[in-house]
């Protein structure tokens, strides 16, 4: 499902907007991964992505952000 544009949303609203929207497709990798996010504002997308990966048994070694606001 698509998420609402998060521009102008606060931290709690961004969390609600992304929760349940991240989906792991295909079999989870059997090794550790590095998560890459283009822009981190509140970290909601990265946190939800790490949560989904952990739930699938994937170890997230690092989160790399290309830019932060």
C-alpha positions in Angstrom: 0.0 0.0 0.0 1.2 3.5 -0.7 2.0 5.9 2.1 0.7 9.4 2.5 3.4 12.0 1.7 5.1 12.7 5.0 6.1 16.3 4.3 4.9 18.4 7.2 4.2 15.5 9.5 5.7 15.3 13.0 7.5 12.3 14.4 4.4 10.4 15.7 2.5 11.0 12.5 5.4 9.8 10.4 5.6 6.6 12.5 1.9 6.0 12.0 2.2 6.7 8.3 4.9 4.1 7.7 3.9 1.4 10.2 2.8 -1.8 8.3 3.8 -0.4 4.9 7.3 -1.9 4.7 7.2 -5.4 3.2 10.0 -7.9 2.8 9.6 -9.6 -0.6 11.2 -13.0 -1.3 13.2 -15.1 1.1 15.2 -13.1 3.7 18.9 -12.9 3.1 21.0 -15.4 5.1 23.7 -12.9 5.9 23.8 -9.5 7.6 22.7 -6.5 5.6 23.3 -2.8 5.5 20.1 -0.7 5.1 20.4 2.4 2.9 17.9 5.2 3.2 18.0 8.3 0.9 17.0 11.0 3.4 16.5 10.6 7.1 14.2 13.2 8.8 12.8 11.4 11.8 14.1 7.9 11.2 10.6 6.4 10.9 11.3 4.6 7.6 14.6 3.2 8.8 13.2 2.0 12.1 10.2 0.3 10.5 12.6 -1.3 7.9 14.9 -2.6 10.6 11.9 -3.9 12.6 10.7 -5.9 9.6 14.1 -7.3 8.8 14.7 -8.3 12.5 11.3 -10.0 12.5 12.4 -12.1 9.5 15.6 -13.1 11.3 17.9 -10.7 9.3 20.7 -9.0 11.2 21.1 -5.4 10.2 24.7 -4.5 10.6 24.3 -0.8 9.8 22.0 1.9 8.5 23.4 4.3 6.0 21.7 7.6 5.3 22.7 9.6 2.2 21.3 12.8 3.7 19.7 13.9 7.0 17.3 16.8 7.6 
